[in-house]
Amino acid sequence: EGYPKPTSSSSGDDDDGHGLVAHGLSVAINAPSVFRFTGTPGQISDPFAEEYSRDRHVECAVILADARMRRPNGASTAIRALSEKAVRDQPGEALANELLEMMDLLKIPVGIRSLGYDESDVEELAKGTLPQHRVTKLSPRQPEELEELRGLFRDALDG
C-alpha cells in the first residue's frame, strides 16, 4: 500500500509505473506531523493513556537522539543534547524533530511536498484516511474530525 500519486503532480507515474508512493516512505514522511499531533500534551482524555503516550514519545525521541549522536560521521550535524524537561513538556515535537534529524542524515525526503503534493491534495488525502480505521483507531490520540486530518496533512507538506 501507499499513497496515490498527487493530483497536482505533473511528473507522471513512478519509475515502476504503478503511480503510488511506497508505503514505507509514505509512513516515514508523515511521521513527524503525526507525532506532533499524538504527542501534544493535554489532548488525551484518559490520564493513563495520556501518560503512556507521553512516555512512549519521550522514549522514542531519546532513542533517536542517542542513535543520531552515536552515528559515525554524525558530528557533521548540529548535535544538541536533549533536555529531559523539554522532551517531557513537548514530547511530540521532540520526537518529530529527532525523526527529521535522522531523515536528514539518511537523505530521506522531508515533507509530502517533496513527493509532489501541495495544498490542493490535502482534502483528498484527509478523506482517504477516514476509512482507514487500522490507522486512526490505533492512535493514542485519534483525529475526531476531518479538519484534524486536514491539519495533519497541511503540517506534513513541509515536514
Buried (B, 14 or more C-beta within 10 A) or exposed (E): EBBBBBEEBEEEEBEEEEEBBBEEBBBBBBBBBBBBBBBBBEEBEEEEEBEEBBEBBBEBBBEBBEBBBEBEEBEEBEEEEBEEEEBBEBBBBBBBBBBBBBBEBEEBBBBBBBBBBEEEBBEBBBEBBEEEEEBBEEEBBBBEEEEBBBBBBBBBBEB
